[in-house]
Amino acid sequence: MGKWNLYDQNGNKLNEIGIRGLPLQEEKYHLVVEIWTINDKNEILITQRDKDKPFGLLWKCTGGSMSAGDSSIEGAVRKLYEETGLKANKNDLEKVGRTFMDQSIYDIYVYRYNFDLADVCLQEGEIVAVQ
């Protein structure tokens, strides 16, 4: 059972925890990150979700919901490694935006890295393909 830190409508962290799968109270949000890994040819690494996950077989940038205790940048580094095997430091990621959708706050990062698809390690049960 995943736990999330909760945030207010201005993106301020509250002293409250939410549980994945349970509805959030109105005007409470959880944090999600997206990492756009871009090589020197301006190609963006995308991953395909496992068919058994919500939005199965959808192609997306790396990312997902942050666990309770993760900061946005720490969670972005963790998600990148978990889903792709690519190791980045916090200083390697540039935050380029924040947007709100439904009850999620999306922090968007760019990671400039000359990836080789052969070096990407897929997270079993999460990711089935990359391009």
C-alpha positions as CSV (number, residue, x, y, z in Angstrom):
1,M,0.0,0.0,0.0
2,G,1.6,3.2,-1.2
3,K,1.6,6.3,0.9
4,W,1.9,9.9,-0.4
5,N,2.7,13.3,1.2
6,L,-0.3,15.6,0.7
7,Y,-0.1,19.2,-0.6
8,D,-2.5,22.1,-0.7
9,Q,-3.7,23.9,-3.8
10,N,-0.6,26.1,-3.8
11,G,1.8,23.2,-3.7
12,N,2.7,23.6,-0.1
13,K,3.4,20.3,1.7
14,L,0.9,19.5,4.5
15,N,1.5,17.5,7.5
16,E,-0.8,14.7,6.2
17,I,-0.4,11.4,4.4
18,G,-2.6,10.0,1.7
19,I,-3.0,6.3,0.8
20,R,-2.8,5.2,-2.8
21,G,-6.2,4.0,-4.1
22,L,-8.2,6.0,-1.5
23,P,-9.9,9.2,-2.6
24,L,-8.2,12.4,-1.5
25,Q,-10.2,15.1,0.3
26,E,-11.1,18.1,-1.8
27,E,-8.3,20.6,-2.4
28,K,-5.6,18.1,-1.4
29,Y,-3.0,16.9,-3.9
30,H,-0.3,14.3,-4.2
31,L,3.0,14.9,-6.1
32,V,4.0,13.2,-9.4
33,V,7.2,13.7,-11.4
34,E,7.9,13.4,-15.1
35,I,11.5,13.1,-16.4
36,W,12.1,13.9,-20.0
37,T,15.4,12.3,-20.9
38,I,16.7,14.0,-24.0
39,N,19.9,13.1,-26.0
40,D,22.1,15.3,-28.1
41,K,19.9,14.6,-31.2
42,N,16.9,16.0,-29.2
43,E,15.3,12.6,-29.1
44,I,13.2,11.9,-26.0
45,L,13.3,8.6,-24.2
46,I,9.8,7.1,-23.7
47,T,8.7,4.0,-22.0
48,Q,5.7,1.7,-22.4
49,R,3.7,0.7,-19.3
50,D,3.1,-2.9,-18.5
51,K,-0.3,-4.2,-19.8
52,D,-1.5,-5.0,-16.3
53,K,-0.9,-1.5,-14.9
54,P,-3.5,1.3,-15.1
55,F,-3.2,2.9,-18.6
56,G,-1.6,-0.4,-19.7
57,L,0.6,-0.2,-22.8
58,L,0.5,3.6,-22.8
59,W,3.7,5.3,-24.0
60,K,5.0,7.9,-21.6
61,C,8.0,9.8,-20.3
62,T,9.6,8.3,-17.2
63,G,8.0,9.2,-13.9
64,G,5.2,8.5,-11.4
65,S,3.8,9.3,-8.0
66,M,6.2,10.2,-5.2
67,S,6.3,8.1,-2.1
68,A,5.8,9.7,1.3
69,G,9.1,11.2,2.4
70,D,10.5,11.8,-1.1
71,S,11.1,15.3,-2.2
72,S,10.3,16.1,-5.8
73,I,14.0,16.0,-7.0
74,E,14.8,12.9,-4.9
75,G,11.8,11.1,-6.3
76,A,12.7,12.0,-9.9
77,V,16.2,10.6,-9.5
78,R,14.7,7.4,-7.9
79,K,12.0,7.0,-10.6
80,L,14.5,7.4,-13.4
81,Y,16.7,4.7,-12.0
82,E,13.9,2.3,-11.1
83,E,12.2,2.5,-14.4
84,T,15.2,2.8,-16.8
85,G,18.4,1.9,-14.8
86,L,19.8,5.4,-15.7
87,K,21.6,7.0,-12.8
88,A,21.5,10.7,-12.5
89,N,22.4,13.1,-9.7
90,K,20.1,15.8,-8.4
91,N,22.2,18.4,-10.2
92,D,21.7,16.6,-13.5
93,L,18.0,17.3,-13.6
94,E,16.6,20.7,-14.5
95,K,13.1,21.5,-13.3
96,V,11.2,23.0,-16.2
97,G,7.7,23.3,-14.9
98,R,4.9,22.5,-12.5
99,T,1.3,21.9,-13.4
100,F,-1.8,20.8,-11.6
101,M,-4.2,18.1,-13.0
102,D,-7.1,16.7,-11.1
103,Q,-5.6,16.1,-7.6
104,S,-2.0,15.7,-8.8
105,I,0.8,18.2,-8.9
106,Y,3.2,17.4,-11.7
107,D,6.8,18.5,-11.5
108,I,8.5,18.2,-14.8
109,Y,12.3,17.7,-15.2
110,V,14.6,17.5,-18.2
111,Y,17.6,15.2,-18.0
112,R,20.1,15.8,-20.9
113,Y,21.9,12.5,-21.4
114,N,23.1,10.6,-24.4
115,F,21.3,7.4,-23.7
116,D,21.7,4.2,-25.7
117,L,18.5,2.1,-25.8
118,A,20.6,-1.0,-25.3
119,D,21.7,0.3,-21.9
120,V,18.2,0.9,-20.6
121,C,17.0,-1.7,-18.0
122,L,13.3,-2.1,-17.8
123,Q,11.6,-2.3,-14.4
124,E,9.8,-5.6,-14.4
125,G,6.1,-5.3,-13.9
126,E,6.2,-1.6,-14.7
127,I,7.8,-1.0,-18.1
128,V,7.7,-3.4,-21.1
129,A,9.5,-1.4,-23.8
130,V,11.5,1.8,-24.6
131,Q,12.1,3.9,-27.7
